């Protein structure tokens, strides 16, 4: 697979010294639904 130099450099920034990409993904859907629901309630009142 070919990767541009820029993409490679950006991937290196996300990796630790062993070359393992370190990332954290957090599911925020429930919080977002509550926030949107509250906003919609405020608009309808």
C-alpha positions as CSV (number, residue, x, y, z in Angstrom):
1,X,0.0,0.0,0.0
2,X,1.3,3.4,-1.0
3,X,1.1,6.2,1.6
4,X,2.0,9.8,0.9
5,X,4.9,11.3,2.9
6,X,2.5,13.7,4.7
7,X,0.1,11.0,5.7
8,X,3.0,8.8,6.9
9,X,4.4,11.7,9.0
10,X,0.9,12.3,10.5
11,X,0.5,8.6,11.3
12,X,3.9,8.6,13.0
13,X,2.7,11.4,15.3
14,X,-0.2,9.1,16.5
15,X,2.1,6.2,17.2
16,X,4.2,5.3,20.2
17,X,7.9,4.3,20.1
18,X,7.0,0.8,19.1
19,X,5.0,2.0,16.0
20,X,1.6,1.2,17.6
21,X,-1.1,3.7,16.9
22,X,-2.5,5.1,20.1
23,X,-6.1,6.2,19.9
24,X,-9.2,6.5,22.1
25,X,-12.7,6.5,20.7
26,X,-15.6,7.3,23.0
27,X,-19.2,6.7,22.1
28,X,-21.0,10.0,22.8
29,X,-24.3,9.1,21.1
30,X,-26.4,8.8,24.3
31,X,-25.2,12.1,25.6
32,X,-25.7,13.8,22.3
33,X,-29.3,12.4,22.0
34,X,-30.1,13.8,25.5
35,X,-28.6,17.2,24.6
36,X,-30.6,17.3,21.3
37,X,-33.8,16.2,23.1
38,X,-33.4,18.9,25.7
39,X,-32.8,21.5,23.0
40,X,-35.9,20.4,21.1
41,X,-38.0,20.6,24.3
42,X,-36.8,24.1,24.9
43,X,-37.8,25.1,21.3
44,X,-41.2,23.6,21.7
45,X,-42.0,25.4,25.0
